[in-house]
Amino acid sequence: MAHVRKKTHSRKAGARKTSARRSTAARKITKRASPERWSQRVTEESDSLDLKQGVFKLTSAKKIAASLKRSAEHSSRRKTGAYRSALSMLTFYINRAGKTLPKTQRTRLERAKIELKRAFGRE
């Protein structure tokens, strides 16, 4: 009687373990052709605010807060109060920028949060 040996899944030296994930080349093919990021799409298409272009690049925290307040009060797309919408959009921008946001701009945007509170009388 011949001895039947069970087949085992052993790897040869230097062989890679196959992964269930697709390779980066396969993932790149399935990505959208558009260079837009999802966070940009949220900023432009969400039901939060109709923002003025370049509002977060303004040079003054007061100007940023005033622009956000104006946008929030006049927006027909928001689902909550004007203050909450403006503050959440500002926080969203700061969080999405992450470590790439220059320190000067980050401090300006953090000051804009304080100015926004003052503008809405919530000190």
Backbone as CSV, one residue per row, in Angstrom:
resi,resn,N_x,N_y,N_z,CA_x,CA_y,CA_z,C_x,C_y,C_z
1,MET,0.830,-1.172,0.000,0.000,0.000,0.000,0.884,1.248,0.000
2,ALA,0.604,2.104,-0.932,1.411,3.305,-1.060,0.964,4.349,-0.038
3,HIS,1.934,5.006,0.484,1.648,6.047,1.475,1.290,7.341,0.758
4,VAL,0.103,7.869,1.064,-0.327,9.117,0.441,-0.008,10.261,1.398
5,ARG,0.751,11.184,0.914,1.165,12.304,1.749,0.230,13.479,1.537
6,LYS,-0.199,14.083,2.653,-1.074,15.261,2.557,-0.274,16.438,2.035
7,LYS,-0.923,17.221,1.226,-0.279,18.388,0.678,-0.314,19.508,1.719
8,THR,0.798,20.058,2.042,0.850,21.168,3.003,1.206,22.438,2.256
9,HIS,0.790,23.529,2.838,1.045,24.828,2.210,2.281,25.461,2.837
10,SER,3.396,25.010,2.430,4.623,25.605,2.949,5.219,26.488,1.858
11,ARG,5.824,27.549,2.319,6.428,28.475,1.367,7.885,28.129,1.150
12,LYS,8.319,28.342,-0.045,9.729,28.150,-0.347,10.493,29.361,0.161
13,ALA,11.742,29.234,0.367,12.567,30.342,0.843,12.491,31.484,-0.165
14,GLY,12.211,32.674,0.331,12.149,33.855,-0.522,10.798,34.099,-1.161
15,ALA,9.880,33.136,-1.044,8.551,33.321,-1.644,7.719,34.221,-0.739
16,ARG,6.931,35.060,-1.342,6.069,35.972,-0.588,4.738,35.330,-0.272
17,LYS,4.199,35.719,0.847,2.860,35.272,1.206,1.877,36.094,0.380
18,THR,0.927,35.456,-0.244,-0.047,36.189,-1.042,-1.046,36.865,-0.117
19,SER,-1.432,38.034,-0.473,-2.326,38.815,0.362,-3.687,38.934,-0.297
20,ALA,-4.698,39.084,0.538,-6.052,39.252,0.008,-6.240,40.652,-0.571
21,ARG,-5.368,41.583,-0.187,-5.470,42.951,-0.705,-4.956,43.024,-2.134
22,ARG,-5.532,43.967,-2.858,-5.059,44.187,-4.215,-3.768,44.984,-4.173
23,SER,-2.971,44.841,-5.173,-1.731,45.598,-5.232,-2.044,47.076,-5.456
24,THR,-1.056,47.923,-5.216,-1.271,49.352,-5.400,-1.593,49.682,-6.844
25,ALA,-1.032,48.939,-7.770,-1.324,49.178,-9.181,-2.799,48.907,-9.469
26,ALA,-3.333,47.844,-8.881,-4.746,47.513,-9.096,-5.647,48.554,-8.452
27,ARG,-5.235,49.075,-7.284,-6.042,50.099,-6.609,-6.047,51.406,-7.391
28,LYS,-4.929,51.747,-8.001,-4.849,52.998,-8.757,-5.776,52.974,-9.966
29,ILE,-5.935,51.826,-10.551,-6.796,51.699,-11.718,-8.254,51.943,-11.336
30,THR,-8.662,51.473,-10.174,-10.065,51.594,-9.772,-10.411,52.963,-9.205
31,LYS,-9.403,53.797,-8.903,-9.683,55.130,-8.373,-10.321,55.998,-9.440
32,ARG,-11.040,57.039,-8.964,-11.640,57.976,-9.903,-10.560,58.718,-10.677
33,ALA,-10.878,59.125,-11.862,-9.917,59.865,-12.672,-9.755,61.292,-12.163
34,SER,-10.752,61.800,-11.457,-10.730,63.168,-10.963,-9.727,63.319,-9.820
35,PRO,-8.939,64.392,-9.809,-7.961,64.582,-8.745,-8.563,65.121,-7.444
36,GLU,-9.852,65.383,-7.417,-10.479,65.941,-6.226,-10.447,64.950,-5.080
37,ARG,-10.318,65.475,-3.889,-10.356,64.644,-2.696,-11.761,64.656,-2.127
38,TRP,-12.070,63.644,-1.325,-13.419,63.563,-0.757,-13.688,64.748,0.144
39,SER,-12.659,65.255,0.835,-12.874,66.390,1.720,-13.216,67.654,0.928
40,GLN,-12.657,67.781,-0.255,-12.999,68.904,-1.119,-14.448,68.782,-1.563
41,ARG,-14.858,67.559,-1.875,-16.232,67.329,-2.293,-17.206,67.653,-1.155
42,VAL,-16.836,67.307,0.082,-17.678,67.622,1.234,-17.823,69.126,1.375
43,THR,-16.714,69.837,1.251,-16.734,71.293,1.379,-17.629,71.928,0.317
44,GLU,-17.591,71.402,-0.892,-18.341,72.005,-1.994,-19.799,71.550,-2.080
45,GLU,-20.067,70.293,-1.760,-21.392,69.741,-2.029,-22.222,69.402,-0.798
46,SER,-21.650,69.519,0.398,-22.395,69.096,1.586,-23.521,70.073,1.898
47,ASP,-24.397,69.645,2.793,-25.516,70.483,3.186,-25.164,71.394,4.356
48,SER,-23.913,71.694,4.541,-23.536,72.514,5.681,-23.557,74.003,5.355
49,LEU,-22.761,74.451,4.423,-22.667,75.889,4.124,-22.344,76.147,2.663
50,ASP,-22.705,77.335,2.217,-22.256,77.850,0.930,-21.123,78.817,1.249
51,LEU,-19.883,78.359,1.138,-18.740,79.172,1.541,-18.226,80.052,0.422
52,LYS,-17.701,81.202,0.821,-17.029,82.087,-0.115,-15.688,81.442,-0.462
53,GLN,-15.296,81.511,-1.719,-14.040,80.904,-2.165,-12.846,81.525,-1.428
54,GLY,-11.965,80.695,-0.916,-10.745,81.157,-0.260,-10.946,81.709,1.137
55,VAL,-12.061,81.380,1.776,-12.358,81.943,3.099,-11.300,81.560,4.128
56,PHE,-10.742,80.365,4.055,-9.776,79.920,5.046,-8.377,80.463,4.779
57,LYS,-8.194,81.106,3.663,-6.891,81.685,3.323,-6.827,83.186,3.643
58,LEU,-7.905,83.749,4.171,-7.912,85.166,4.522,-6.841,85.445,5.574
59,THR,-6.365,86.698,5.629,-5.228,87.033,6.479,-5.602,87.373,7.912
60,SER,-6.858,87.584,8.192,-7.280,87.983,9.526,-8.291,86.983,10.094
61,ALA,-8.135,86.681,11.383,-9.076,85.775,12.050,-10.474,86.393,12.085
62,LYS,-10.543,87.714,12.260,-11.849,88.403,12.280,-12.539,88.308,10.927
63,LYS,-11.772,88.445,9.860,-12.340,88.346,8.513,-12.857,86.934,8.236
64,ILE,-12.100,85.941,8.682,-12.524,84.550,8.491,-13.828,84.306,9.249
65,ALA,-13.877,84.760,10.508,-15.074,84.568,11.335,-16.270,85.302,10.734
66,ALA,-16.048,86.528,10.262,-17.140,87.312,9.674,-17.664,86.653,8.402
67,SER,-16.762,86.129,7.593,-17.174,85.469,6.357,-17.947,84.183,6.647
68,LEU,-17.469,83.404,7.618,-18.176,82.177,8.002,-19.554,82.491,8.566
69,LYS,-19.634,83.548,9.369,-20.926,83.942,9.947,-21.899,84.348,8.844
70,ARG,-21.416,85.168,7.925,-22.245,85.628,6.809,-22.738,84.440,5.977
71,SER,-21.815,83.515,5.677,-22.177,82.334,4.885,-23.193,81.462,5.614
72,ALA,-22.983,81.289,6.907,-23.878,80.432,7.694,-25.272,81.031,7.808
73,GLU,-25.349,82.338,7.989,-26.651,82.987,8.145,-27.433,83.043,6.839
74,HIS,-26.729,83.116,5.716,-27.410,83.223,4.423,-27.572,81.887,3.697
75,SER,-26.982,80.827,4.251,-27.040,79.527,3.586,-28.415,78.892,3.728
76,SER,-28.908,78.377,2.623,-30.182,77.661,2.656,-29.938,76.153,2.749
77,ARG,-28.672,75.742,2.748,-28.321,74.328,2.747,-28.058,73.767,4.133
78,ARG,-27.888,74.610,5.126,-27.532,74.096,6.449,-28.713,73.435,7.134
79,LYS,-28.395,72.465,7.993,-29.446,71.710,8.664,-29.541,72.045,10.144
80,THR,-28.633,72.852,10.651,-28.620,73.211,12.067,-28.429,74.712,12.200
81,GLY,-28.211,75.191,13.410,-28.037,76.617,13.638,-26.827,77.179,12.922
82,ALA,-26.835,78.494,12.720,-25.762,79.147,11.974,-24.414,79.012,12.686
83,TYR,-24.405,79.223,14.005,-23.147,79.122,14.751,-22.560,77.726,14.646
84,ARG,-23.384,76.734,14.868,-22.910,75.349,14.843,-22.388,74.969,13.458
85,SER,-23.065,75.406,12.415,-22.625,75.107,11.050,-21.287,75.766,10.746
86,ALA,-21.150,77.039,11.131,-19.910,77.766,10.858,-18.739,77.150,11.615
87,LEU,-18.953,76.851,12.892,-17.885,76.271,13.707,-17.502,74.882,13.220
88,SER,-18.476,74.088,12.822,-18.151,72.734,12.354,-17.387,72.770,11.037
89,MET,-17.702,73.713,10.164,-16.968,73.811,8.898,-15.529,74.261,9.144
90,LEU,-15.336,75.183,10.084,-13.993,75.636,10.433,-13.178,74.490,11.043
91,THR,-13.778,73.762,11.946,-13.108,72.623,12.578,-12.803,71.538,11.554
92,PHE,-13.732,71.290,10.668,-13.540,70.310,9.603,-12.306,70.662,8.771
93,TYR,-12.189,71.933,8.399,-11.052,72.373,7.586,-9.739,72.172,8.342
94,ILE,-9.706,72.549,9.613,-8.488,72.411,10.420,-8.099,70.942,10.546
95,ASN,-9.066,70.087,10.837,-8.783,68.667,11.011,-8.326,68.006,9.721
96,ARG,-8.944,68.350,8.595,-8.568,67.728,7.326,-7.191,68.174,6.869
97,ALA,-6.814,69.410,7.178,-5.487,69.890,6.781,-4.406,69.151,7.561
98,GLY,-4.698,68.823,8.805,-3.782,68.037,9.622,-2.419,68.662,9.785
99,LYS,-1.390,67.837,9.642,-0.019,68.295,9.859,0.492,69.188,8.734
100,THR,-0.184,69.178,7.611,0.291,69.976,6.470,-0.058,71.456,6.611
101,LEU,-0.924,71.798,7.556,-1.328,73.186,7.761,-0.187,73.944,8.442
102,PRO,0.282,75.045,7.834,1.362,75.817,8.460,0.930,76.345,9.833
103,LYS,1.903,76.440,10.735,1.607,76.839,12.108,0.946,78.219,12.176
104,THR,1.385,79.155,11.348,0.793,80.499,11.364,-0.676,80.461,10.960
105,GLN,-0.981,79.652,9.946,-2.370,79.556,9.511,-3.219,78.813,10.539
106,ARG,-2.648,77.797,11.174,-3.376,77.055,12.209,-3.739,77.971,13.373
107,THR,-2.792,78.800,13.821,-3.084,79.717,14.929,-4.124,80.752,14.512
108,ARG,-4.053,81.193,13.259,-5.049,82.144,12.757,-6.443,81.522,12.753
109,LEU,-6.536,80.266,12.341,-7.821,79.577,12.309,-8.333,79.276,13.721
110,GLU,-7.437,78.982,14.641,-7.848,78.777,16.033,-8.360,80.087,16.637
111,ARG,-7.726,81.199,16.282,-8.221,82.510,16.726,-9.564,82.824,16.084
112,ALA,-9.761,82.336,14.855,-11.036,82.558,14.166,-12.176,81.871,14.915
113,LYS,-11.890,80.732,15.568,-12.909,80.069,16.383,-13.361,80.988,17.520
114,ILE,-12.399,81.639,18.169,-12.715,82.558,19.264,-13.505,83.752,18.732
115,GLU,-13.083,84.275,17.585,-13.793,85.416,16.973,-15.209,85.015,16.556
116,LEU,-15.372,83.797,16.138,-16.691,83.295,15.750,-17.622,83.249,16.961
117,LYS,-17.087,82.807,18.092,-17.869,82.812,19.332,-18.310,84.234,19.681
118,ARG,-17.378,85.170,19.563,-17.703,86.574,19.861,-18.750,87.113,18.888
119,ALA,-18.604,86.774,17.629,-19.527,87.281,16.591,-20.961,86.778,16.855
120,PHE,-21.080,85.589,17.384,-22.394,85.035,17.663,-22.841,85.283,19.108
121,GLY,-22.026,86.021,19.865,-22.374,86.349,21.245,-22.364,85.156,22.171
122,ARG,-21.425,84.269,21.990,-21.379,83.045,22.787,-20.113,82.970,23.644
123,GLU,-19.611,84.071,24.108,-18.380,84.075,24.907,-18.579,83.443,26.242
